[in-house]
């Protein structure tokens, strides 16, 4: 069964990345939604495996799968209207943050990397003159979003520091790629950066989500 699910992971990841390339080439909301569905299917597939074979702790795979689903919805909504899409993404990050806490119980020292990342993010948003958010409301939304994603990335890094294994490595790498992708999006939308930032956003976002979804399989495999 492990081999079957492992092959399934490879197929779904390859299909998602192929769809990502097609979306980059042709664009379109329908193709973007199809690509995002790839990592949701991957997460759901692995969640089913984890619930069947992954031991007693079911919270981590379930919450991760929910986070992937919310992010997919946010991904689609973002192309229609920015603020609701960004808020949905923030909720997705909160699901990931909670899932990381289900994996390793939260400790006060876990706050340190999150605080460092958010301080740097806030400084960029508030002080770098190339950004034009158009209104204090939009800048405030970006700050709130930065706080949420900083907490997610910080917790992933804190878990990696506490215990280095394939799951914590995948979660940390996926979270960092997610942060980088969002930073590229920030540059593209609010700083008038060159089109390469949009490409970098795309080709780090979908791999990031695939890494997070695949971590569910690795978690279950370790517990089998």
C-alpha positions as MATLAB code, in Angstrom:
seq = 'XXXXXXXXXXXXXXXXXXXXXXXXXXXXXXXXXXXXXXXXXXXXXXXXXXXXXXXXXXXXXXXXXXXXXXXXXXXXXXXXXXXXXXXXXXXXXXXXXXXXXXXXXXXXXXXXXXXXXXXXXXXXXXXXXXXXXXXXXXXXXXXXXXXXXXXXXXXXXXXXXXXXXXXXXXXXXXXXXXXXXXXXXXXXXXXXXXXXXXXXXXXXXXXXXXXXXXXXXXXXXXXX';
ca = [
       0.000    0.000    0.000;
       2.877    2.362    0.784;
       4.267    1.829   -2.725;
       0.884    2.516   -4.330;
       0.442    5.778   -2.447;
       4.058    6.718   -3.153;
       3.486    6.277   -6.889;
       0.234    8.212   -6.560;
       2.140   11.079   -4.967;
       4.598   11.146   -7.827;
       1.819   11.201  -10.423;
      -0.160   13.958   -8.694;
       2.912   16.138   -8.136;
       3.993   15.709  -11.766;
       0.473   16.504  -12.986;
       0.288   19.608  -10.820;
       3.631   20.916  -12.067;
       2.702   20.182  -15.686;
      -0.520   22.107  -15.180;
       1.513   24.911  -13.585;
       3.653   25.158  -16.730;
       0.528   25.246  -18.892;
      -1.003   27.952  -16.707;
       2.161   30.023  -16.990;
       2.006   29.639  -20.774;
      -1.710   30.146  -21.428;
      -3.147   31.766  -18.284;
      -6.846   31.749  -17.442;
      -8.735   31.324  -14.176;
     -10.018   27.847  -15.087;
      -6.496   26.540  -15.663;
      -5.303   28.131  -12.434;
      -8.152   26.453  -10.546;
      -7.285   23.126  -12.164;
      -3.645   23.493  -11.128;
      -4.606   24.360   -7.554;
      -6.930   21.361   -7.484;
      -3.824   19.230   -8.031;
      -2.298   19.978   -4.650;
      -5.691   19.650   -2.938;
      -6.106   16.184   -4.448;
      -2.573   15.355   -3.317;
      -3.359   16.487    0.224;
      -6.677   14.633    0.303;
      -5.041   11.496   -1.096;
      -2.354   11.619    1.585;
      -4.827   12.493    4.324;
      -6.773    9.325    3.476;
      -3.532    7.350    3.703;
      -2.659    8.973    7.037;
      -6.084    8.280    8.517;
      -5.816    4.631    7.507;
      -2.175    3.944    8.311;
      -0.759    6.957   10.169;
      -1.340    6.120   13.816;
      -3.544    7.786   16.442;
      -2.777   11.467   15.834;
      -5.228   12.426   13.108;
      -5.268   16.152   13.729;
      -2.146   16.968   11.700;
      -3.231   15.386    8.375;
      -6.825   16.643    8.651;
      -5.889   20.242    9.452;
      -3.215   20.256    6.736;
      -5.734   19.004    4.164;
      -8.187   21.725    5.213;
      -5.434   24.327    4.842;
      -4.729   23.152    1.308;
      -8.419   23.379    0.426;
      -8.783   26.907    1.813;
      -5.657   28.013   -0.036;
      -7.050   26.639   -3.287;
     -10.253   28.634   -2.801;
      -8.206   31.716   -1.931;
      -6.087   31.189   -5.021;
      -9.155   31.341   -7.259;
     -10.805   34.238   -5.407;
      -7.570   36.248   -5.522;
      -7.858   36.464   -9.299;
     -11.383   37.843   -8.973;
     -11.004   40.222   -6.020;
      -7.783   40.796   -4.076;
      -8.823   41.466   -0.473;
     -11.146   38.447    0.050;
      -8.584   36.238   -1.688;
      -5.790   37.493    0.567;
      -7.954   36.934    3.653;
      -8.718   33.369    2.559;
      -5.010   32.742    2.085;
      -4.419   34.079    5.598;
      -6.973   31.574    6.921;
      -5.143   28.836    5.016;
      -1.894   29.858    6.711;
      -3.647   29.706   10.077;
      -4.670   26.119    9.313;
      -1.032   25.301    8.525;
       0.119   27.005   11.730;
      -2.354   24.978   13.784;
      -1.300   21.785   11.976;
       2.353   22.466   12.816;
       1.265   22.855   16.434;
      -0.528   19.507   16.237;
       2.728   17.993   15.013;
       4.784   19.546   17.833;
       3.187   21.291   20.789;
       3.676   25.056   20.799;
       6.372   26.481   23.095;
       7.170   30.099   23.926;
      10.561   29.889   22.228;
       8.754   29.029   18.982;
       7.753   32.698   18.847;
      11.305   33.874   18.197;
      11.644   32.994   14.487;
       8.111   34.245   13.841;
       8.889   37.577   15.514;
      12.102   38.006   13.520;
      10.381   37.218   10.206;
       7.444   39.512   10.944;
       9.697   42.378   12.068;
      11.578   42.191    8.771;
       8.324   41.905    6.809;
       6.712   44.855    8.579;
       9.809   46.980    8.029;
       9.668   46.262    4.295;
       5.943   47.035    4.062;
       6.122   50.218    6.127;
       9.491   51.691    5.230;
      10.579   50.631    1.734;
       9.595   53.513   -0.583;
       9.079   51.439   -3.747;
       5.776   50.082   -2.428;
       2.522   51.873   -3.142;
      -0.451   50.233   -1.425;
      -2.923   52.879   -2.506;
      -4.562   53.204    0.901;
      -3.862   52.618    4.611;
      -6.484   49.848    4.534;
      -4.584   47.857    1.905;
      -1.302   48.380    3.736;
      -2.959   47.201    6.960;
      -4.285   44.071    5.263;
      -0.793   43.312    3.963;
       0.582   43.742    7.485;
      -1.978   41.346    8.952;
      -1.233   38.851    6.208;
       2.496   39.229    6.867;
       1.909   38.480   10.553;
      -0.034   35.302    9.797;
       2.423   33.905    7.262;
       5.350   34.856    9.520;
       3.795   32.799   12.310;
       3.394   29.844    9.946;
       6.964   30.004    8.642;
       8.377   30.646   12.111;
       6.610   27.633   13.598;
       7.835   25.434   10.737;
      11.404   26.591   11.377;
      11.005   26.108   15.135;
       9.801   22.532   14.572;
      12.785   21.868   12.313;
      15.175   23.156   14.974;
      13.566   20.923   17.601;
      13.554   17.768   15.471;
      15.077   17.319   12.034;
      13.330   14.675    9.964;
      11.788   14.404    6.509;
       8.456   15.855    7.658;
       9.865   18.948    9.386;
      12.265   19.528    6.483;
       9.429   19.399    3.942;
       7.226   21.680    6.031;
       9.998   24.223    6.567;
      11.019   24.217    2.905;
       7.407   24.449    1.727;
       6.652   27.296    4.145;
       9.750   29.266    3.144;
       8.932   28.836   -0.545;
       5.382   29.996    0.185;
       6.728   33.121    1.887;
       9.064   33.816   -1.035;
       6.197   33.356   -3.483;
       4.048   35.851   -1.604;
       6.931   38.321   -1.453;
       7.264   38.093   -5.225;
       3.508   38.735   -5.494;
       3.872   41.766   -3.228;
       6.616   43.156   -5.459;
       4.607   42.476   -8.590;
       1.355   44.076   -7.416;
       2.486   46.920   -5.181;
       5.978   47.803   -6.422;
       5.585   47.545  -10.171;
       8.379   44.979  -10.331;
       9.321   43.289  -13.640;
       7.205   40.336  -14.912;
       9.872   37.883  -13.697;
       8.467   38.346  -10.183;
       5.122   36.957  -11.349;
       6.896   33.935  -12.834;
       8.913   33.389   -9.657;
       5.709   33.684   -7.621;
       4.040   30.997   -9.696;
       6.944   28.549   -9.812;
       7.556   28.672   -6.073;
       3.904   28.705   -4.967;
       2.764   25.427   -6.524;
       5.917   23.500   -5.530;
       5.470   24.881   -2.002;
       1.931   23.555   -1.792;
       3.014   20.187   -3.193;
       5.761   19.929   -0.573;
       3.263   20.676    2.207;
       0.788   18.141    0.817;
       3.487   15.496    0.383;
       4.578   16.007    4.004;
       1.273   14.408    5.044;
       2.299   11.192    3.273;
       5.748   11.247    4.874;
       4.159   11.814    8.284;
       1.872    8.824    7.835;
       4.718    6.698    6.459;
       6.825    7.442    9.548;
       3.941    6.431   11.811;
       2.992    3.271    9.900;
];
